[in-house]
Amino acid sequence: MKMRQTTTEMTKKTNPASGRAFPTQETNLYKILNESQHRQKFHAQLKRYNPLVVGLYRIGLMPLFGVSRSVMVLTTRGCKSGKFRSTPIGYFRIGGAVHLFSAWGKRTGWYANLSAHPDEVWIQIGLQKRAVHAQILQEPAEMRRTLEQFLKESPKEAQYLLGWVPGQDKIETSDFSEVYERVLMVRFIEKTG
């Protein structure tokens, strides 16, 4: 509860009421967060197509079609089964590091697996698979810095994800409280050695 209060307080202090709230209503992220029917339908599609996407990714077809520019395969060890589980998931590069923003928050199977076995996490982007450390961003200031860097470095992706309009929206007057409070932010750092 303390983090929620802190992110809300931070947003109210730094953002005047005249700014837009993000994500905007037309985005898929907003609909997943706020519309239960959309969330259920979207989740059913993921369950149906994810195994196919993982298979095509693994044999090298998805990267050939350019899918690896926005989708990676996250592999974790199952917290209950102990088996390896692979999930295709969207990602963004922010400051050179791979990040994901999850509207499902901590309710996902991959999050439970990652929490149970933090030393057994891999990402595959294109044909390259690498062992990584996952950092869950929880500090409000770090979340804000990461989001601001994302808006500056990847305005087209920010428009798709959040409804951000480059040149029109201003960081100083925007309200990201729903993103801070409800979207899980994860940074992946490649293991060395």
LINDASUL-V508330 format. One record per residue. N is the residue number from 0. RES is the residue in three letters. PHI is phi in whole degrees, 0 to 359 (none if undefined). OMEGA is omega in whole degrees, -180 to 180 (NA if undefined). D_FIRST is the distance of its C-alpha to the first C-alpha in Angstrom with 2 decimals. Layout:
# LINDASUL-V508330
n=N res=RES phi=PHI omega=OMEGA d_first=D_FIRST
n=N res=RES phi=PHI omega=OMEGA d_first=D_FIRST
This chain:
# LINDASUL-V508330
n=0 res=MET phi=none omega=-179 d_first=0.00
n=1 res=LYS phi=300 omega=-180 d_first=3.79
n=2 res=MET phi=298 omega=-180 d_first=5.50
n=3 res=ARG phi=300 omega=179 d_first=5.24
n=4 res=GLN phi=297 omega=-178 d_first=6.39
n=5 res=THR phi=295 omega=-180 d_first=8.65
n=6 res=THR phi=292 omega=178 d_first=10.17
n=7 res=THR phi=294 omega=178 d_first=10.84
n=8 res=GLU phi=299 omega=-180 d_first=12.29
n=9 res=MET phi=299 omega=-179 d_first=14.24
n=10 res=THR phi=296 omega=-178 d_first=15.63
n=11 res=LYS phi=294 omega=-180 d_first=16.73
n=12 res=LYS phi=289 omega=-173 d_first=18.38
n=13 res=THR phi=259 omega=-175 d_first=20.26
n=14 res=ASN phi=234 omega=177 d_first=21.18
n=15 res=PRO phi=295 omega=-177 d_first=23.55
n=16 res=ALA phi=296 omega=-176 d_first=23.46
n=17 res=SER phi=284 omega=-178 d_first=26.63
n=18 res=GLY phi=283 omega=178 d_first=25.18
n=19 res=ARG phi=281 omega=176 d_first=24.67
n=20 res=ALA phi=265 omega=-180 d_first=21.38
n=21 res=PHE phi=237 omega=1 d_first=21.09
n=22 res=PRO phi=287 omega=180 d_first=21.68
n=23 res=THR phi=280 omega=-171 d_first=24.56
n=24 res=GLN phi=298 omega=-178 d_first=25.61
n=25 res=GLU phi=277 omega=-177 d_first=28.59
n=26 res=THR phi=275 omega=176 d_first=26.82
n=27 res=ASN phi=298 omega=179 d_first=26.31
n=28 res=LEU phi=301 omega=179 d_first=22.72
n=29 res=TYR phi=300 omega=-177 d_first=21.99
n=30 res=LYS phi=295 omega=177 d_first=23.94
n=31 res=ILE phi=294 omega=-179 d_first=22.17
n=32 res=LEU phi=290 omega=-167 d_first=18.73
n=33 res=ASN phi=239 omega=-177 d_first=20.05
n=34 res=GLU phi=238 omega=-173 d_first=23.28
n=35 res=SER phi=298 omega=179 d_first=23.32
n=36 res=GLN phi=295 omega=178 d_first=27.09
n=37 res=HIS phi=297 omega=-179 d_first=27.06
n=38 res=ARG phi=300 omega=-180 d_first=24.32
n=39 res=GLN phi=294 omega=180 d_first=26.42
n=40 res=LYS phi=295 omega=179 d_first=29.62
n=41 res=PHE phi=298 omega=180 d_first=28.34
n=42 res=HIS phi=298 omega=178 d_first=27.01
n=43 res=ALA phi=298 omega=178 d_first=30.44
n=44 res=GLN phi=295 omega=179 d_first=32.18
n=45 res=LEU phi=300 omega=-180 d_first=30.22
n=46 res=LYS phi=298 omega=-179 d_first=31.12
n=47 res=ARG phi=286 omega=-171 d_first=34.70
n=48 res=TYR phi=263 omega=-177 d_first=35.27
n=49 res=ASN phi=303 omega=179 d_first=33.16
n=50 res=PRO phi=300 omega=178 d_first=35.77
n=51 res=LEU phi=295 omega=180 d_first=38.51
n=52 res=VAL phi=298 omega=179 d_first=36.73
n=53 res=VAL phi=299 omega=179 d_first=36.10
n=54 res=GLY phi=299 omega=179 d_first=39.77
n=55 res=LEU phi=293 omega=178 d_first=41.13
n=56 res=TYR phi=294 omega=-176 d_first=38.95
n=57 res=ARG phi=296 omega=-180 d_first=40.17
n=58 res=ILE phi=274 omega=173 d_first=43.82
n=59 res=GLY phi=93 omega=-179 d_first=43.48
n=60 res=LEU phi=283 omega=-179 d_first=43.95
n=61 res=MET phi=298 omega=177 d_first=40.57
n=62 res=PRO phi=298 omega=179 d_first=40.74
n=63 res=LEU phi=296 omega=180 d_first=44.31
n=64 res=PHE phi=273 omega=177 d_first=43.18
n=65 res=GLY phi=86 omega=-178 d_first=40.66
n=66 res=VAL phi=296 omega=-176 d_first=37.55
n=67 res=SER phi=291 omega=174 d_first=36.35
n=68 res=ARG phi=287 omega=-178 d_first=35.73
n=69 res=SER phi=225 omega=-178 d_first=32.53
n=70 res=VAL phi=233 omega=175 d_first=31.98
n=71 res=MET phi=241 omega=172 d_first=31.67
n=72 res=VAL phi=250 omega=178 d_first=31.69
n=73 res=LEU phi=261 omega=180 d_first=28.80
n=74 res=THR phi=243 omega=179 d_first=30.03
n=75 res=THR phi=225 omega=174 d_first=28.03
n=76 res=ARG phi=269 omega=-179 d_first=29.11
n=77 res=GLY phi=301 omega=-177 d_first=28.01
n=78 res=CYS phi=289 omega=179 d_first=25.62
n=79 res=LYS phi=257 omega=-174 d_first=27.75
n=80 res=SER phi=278 omega=-175 d_first=31.13
n=81 res=GLY phi=79 omega=179 d_first=31.45
n=82 res=LYS phi=276 omega=177 d_first=33.19
n=83 res=PHE phi=285 omega=-179 d_first=32.58
n=84 res=ARG phi=237 omega=-179 d_first=30.76
n=85 res=SER phi=242 omega=-177 d_first=31.26
n=86 res=THR phi=227 omega=171 d_first=29.38
n=87 res=PRO phi=285 omega=-176 d_first=30.57
n=88 res=ILE phi=208 omega=179 d_first=27.78
n=89 res=GLY phi=291 omega=179 d_first=27.88
n=90 res=TYR phi=216 omega=176 d_first=27.40
n=91 res=PHE phi=223 omega=172 d_first=27.88
n=92 res=ARG phi=262 omega=179 d_first=29.35
n=93 res=ILE phi=230 omega=-178 d_first=27.56
n=94 res=GLY phi=60 omega=179 d_first=29.27
n=95 res=GLY phi=85 omega=-180 d_first=31.37
n=96 res=ALA phi=258 omega=178 d_first=28.55
n=97 res=VAL phi=277 omega=179 d_first=27.68
n=98 res=HIS phi=230 omega=168 d_first=24.25
n=99 res=LEU phi=227 omega=175 d_first=22.86
n=100 res=PHE phi=241 omega=-176 d_first=20.35
n=101 res=SER phi=247 omega=176 d_first=19.36
n=102 res=ALA phi=288 omega=180 d_first=18.50
n=103 res=TRP phi=279 omega=178 d_first=18.17
n=104 res=GLY phi=62 omega=-176 d_first=15.10
n=105 res=LYS phi=274 omega=-179 d_first=14.73
n=106 res=ARG phi=275 omega=-175 d_first=16.86
n=107 res=THR phi=277 omega=175 d_first=20.05
n=108 res=GLY phi=297 omega=-178 d_first=22.68
n=109 res=TRP phi=295 omega=178 d_first=23.20
n=110 res=TYR phi=292 omega=178 d_first=19.62
n=111 res=ALA phi=299 omega=179 d_first=20.00
n=112 res=ASN phi=295 omega=-179 d_first=23.42
n=113 res=LEU phi=298 omega=179 d_first=22.42
n=114 res=SER phi=291 omega=-179 d_first=19.81
n=115 res=ALA phi=286 omega=-177 d_first=22.51
n=116 res=HIS phi=227 omega=-175 d_first=25.31
n=117 res=PRO phi=295 omega=180 d_first=24.14
n=118 res=ASP phi=269 omega=-179 d_first=27.77
n=119 res=GLU phi=236 omega=-179 d_first=29.22
n=120 res=VAL phi=228 omega=178 d_first=28.11
n=121 res=TRP phi=227 omega=170 d_first=30.70
n=122 res=ILE phi=235 omega=175 d_first=30.97
n=123 res=GLN phi=239 omega=175 d_first=34.21
n=124 res=ILE phi=238 omega=-173 d_first=35.04
n=125 res=GLY phi=66 omega=-180 d_first=38.56
n=126 res=LEU phi=263 omega=-176 d_first=40.71
n=127 res=GLN phi=262 omega=176 d_first=38.87
n=128 res=LYS phi=250 omega=-179 d_first=36.47
n=129 res=ARG phi=218 omega=176 d_first=34.62
n=130 res=ALA phi=284 omega=-176 d_first=32.35
n=131 res=VAL phi=222 omega=167 d_first=29.05
n=132 res=HIS phi=260 omega=177 d_first=25.95
n=133 res=ALA phi=259 omega=176 d_first=22.74
n=134 res=GLN phi=251 omega=176 d_first=20.10
n=135 res=ILE phi=276 omega=-180 d_first=16.65
n=136 res=LEU phi=280 omega=-178 d_first=15.60
n=137 res=GLN phi=233 omega=-180 d_first=12.05
n=138 res=GLU phi=286 omega=-177 d_first=12.86
n=139 res=PRO phi=306 omega=-179 d_first=12.82
n=140 res=ALA phi=295 omega=179 d_first=16.41
n=141 res=GLU phi=292 omega=177 d_first=17.66
n=142 res=MET phi=298 omega=-180 d_first=16.39
n=143 res=ARG phi=295 omega=179 d_first=18.11
n=144 res=ARG phi=301 omega=-179 d_first=21.22
n=145 res=THR phi=296 omega=180 d_first=21.52
n=146 res=LEU phi=296 omega=178 d_first=21.28
n=147 res=GLU phi=297 omega=178 d_first=23.75
n=148 res=GLN phi=295 omega=177 d_first=26.07
n=149 res=PHE phi=300 omega=-180 d_first=25.99
n=150 res=LEU phi=299 omega=-179 d_first=26.99
n=151 res=LYS phi=284 omega=-175 d_first=29.80
n=152 res=GLU phi=279 omega=-172 d_first=31.11
n=153 res=SER phi=226 omega=-175 d_first=30.89
n=154 res=PRO phi=298 omega=179 d_first=31.26
n=155 res=LYS phi=292 omega=178 d_first=32.83
n=156 res=GLU phi=293 omega=177 d_first=30.09
n=157 res=ALA phi=295 omega=177 d_first=27.48
n=158 res=GLN phi=294 omega=179 d_first=29.57
n=159 res=TYR phi=295 omega=-175 d_first=29.58
n=160 res=LEU phi=287 omega=-170 d_first=25.89
n=161 res=LEU phi=250 omega=-172 d_first=24.39
n=162 res=GLY phi=88 omega=-180 d_first=27.41
n=163 res=TRP phi=296 omega=178 d_first=27.79
n=164 res=VAL phi=248 omega=-180 d_first=31.29
n=165 res=PRO phi=301 omega=180 d_first=32.67
n=166 res=GLY phi=87 omega=179 d_first=34.69
n=167 res=GLN phi=253 omega=-179 d_first=33.20
n=168 res=ASP phi=280 omega=179 d_first=29.43
n=169 res=LYS phi=240 omega=-179 d_first=28.30
n=170 res=ILE phi=303 omega=-175 d_first=25.22
n=171 res=GLU phi=297 omega=-175 d_first=25.03
n=172 res=THR phi=249 omega=-177 d_first=24.98
n=173 res=SER phi=258 omega=-179 d_first=22.85
n=174 res=ASP phi=253 omega=180 d_first=19.39
n=175 res=PHE phi=253 omega=-174 d_first=17.50
n=176 res=SER phi=302 omega=180 d_first=14.02
n=177 res=GLU phi=294 omega=178 d_first=14.37
n=178 res=VAL phi=295 omega=-179 d_first=15.50
n=179 res=TYR phi=299 omega=-173 d_first=12.73
n=180 res=GLU phi=276 omega=-169 d_first=10.01
n=181 res=ARG phi=238 omega=-177 d_first=12.28
n=182 res=VAL phi=253 omega=178 d_first=14.97
n=183 res=LEU phi=281 omega=178 d_first=15.13
n=184 res=MET phi=249 omega=-179 d_first=17.26
n=185 res=VAL phi=231 omega=175 d_first=19.57
n=186 res=ARG phi=248 omega=180 d_first=22.42
n=187 res=PHE phi=251 omega=180 d_first=25.41
n=188 res=ILE phi=246 omega=-178 d_first=27.61
n=189 res=GLU phi=296 omega=177 d_first=31.05
n=190 res=LYS phi=287 omega=177 d_first=32.03
n=191 res=THR phi=247 omega=176 d_first=35.13
n=192 res=GLY phi=77 omega=NA d_first=37.92
